[in-house]
Amino acid sequence: MVHSVNDNNPLSGVTVLVVEDDLFLAMALEDTLVGMGAVVLDVCHTLDQAMAWADADDFEVAVLDFSLGPNSVTPLARRLARRSVPFIFHTGMSRSEPSLMEWRDFQIVEKPASPHTLAAAIKSVLASGPVRRQSQR
């Protein structure tokens, strides 16, 4: 899908699935994405809610918090990666965290991230698919 992109709306028309268990952070992330022109399809707060979207073709990119309460988002990330659906991790964890080792070649954006950093990470995975060999902060 081709989107018109400008400085005010760098994610103009991009459909995004947000997976974030913290209600306040989820609302702030949704506001940030919408403010950059994205269309937030849904905000999932649990792994079960997110897994319901695992095979959907309704979104172009997912923004995943790595830890969802006692669960990890890994089952969803693995499903999305198998389907070549672009995603980024938006997490409070450091890239060096052992539980993130499986994902070291994927885009990991550490919280808190600026809107510019989020937009750059999303645009990057949309341009090249889900695998990225860089960390954004």
N, C-alpha and C positions, 0 to 999 in steps of 0.2 A: 504494500500500500504506500502511495506517495503522499507525503504530508507537506504542507507549506510551513516552513520553519522560519522564525524570526527571533530576535533577541527577547522580545516580550513573551512569546509563546513558543519556546524551543521544542515543546512536545505536542504541538498543535495536532489534535485529532487522534493521537496515539491512545489505543485502548489498553488499560492497565488493570491487572488483578493485584490487589494489595493483601498481604498476609502479615498481620501484626497483632499480637495478643494484648498489648497495652492500649487501652481505649484512648487515652489522651494522645499518645504517639500516633495511633492510627488516624485520629481526626486531623492532627497536624500534618501528617504525611499526605492524606487525601487532599487537604486544602492546598498544600504546596504543589502537588501534581496538577490539580485542577487549575491553579493559578498560572501554571506553565503551559496550559492548553490541553492537557491530557484529559481523557475520559476515563474515570475510575469506574470500572464495571462492577466491582464488589470489593468489600473489605471483609476479610475473613479473620476471625479472632482465635479459631481453634484449628488443629490439624484436620479434624473431621470435616469442618466447613470447607477448608482449602482443598481437600482431596475430592470433594464433590465437583470441583472445577478441573481436576487433573486431566481429563480428556476433552475438555471443551475447546472449541476453536473460536470462541467469542472475544479473546483478548490477544494482543500482540506481544506483550511482555508482562512478566510478573516481578513484583518487588517483595522479597521474602525476608521476614525476620527469621533468624536461624533457630532461636529458642522460642517455643510456644508453650509457656507454662512448663510442665514436666516433660514435654515432648520436643523433639527436634523436627524441623521441616524437611529432613532428609528424604523421607518417602516421596513427598511431592516433588522435591528437586530432582530426584532420580527419574521420576516419571516424565517430568518436563524435559530433562536432558535427553532421554530416550526418544522423545517426540520432536526434538530439536526446537523446542519453544524457548525463546530467549528469556533469561531471568537474571536478576542481580540479588545478592544477599545484602540486606540493609540491617546490620547487626551491631550490637554493643560489644561484641567479642572482638578480640584482636585476631588478625590474620594468623598469628603464630599459635593460636589455641589448638590443642591436639584434635578436638572434635571437628575442626574445619579442614584438617589435612586432606581429606577426600576431595575437597573443593578448591585446593590451592591454585588451580588453573582457571578458576571461574572468577567473575567480577564480584569483589567483596567491598562494600562501602561501609565504613565504620560510622556509627552514630556518635555524636550528631553530625550530620552532613549538610552542607549548604545546598540550596536549591540548584546552584550551578553544578556542583559535584554530582548530585543525583541525576540531573538532566544529561550531563556528559556520560555518565555510566550507562544510562538507559539508551542514549543514542548510539553508544559504542556497541552494545550487545545487539541492538536492532540492525546495525550495519553489518555485523560479522557473525551473528549467531550466538549461542549461549557460552561458548568457551572463550575466556579472556585470560591473558597471562599478566594481569596488572592489578594492583590494588589502588583504590581511590580513597582519598580522605578529604 
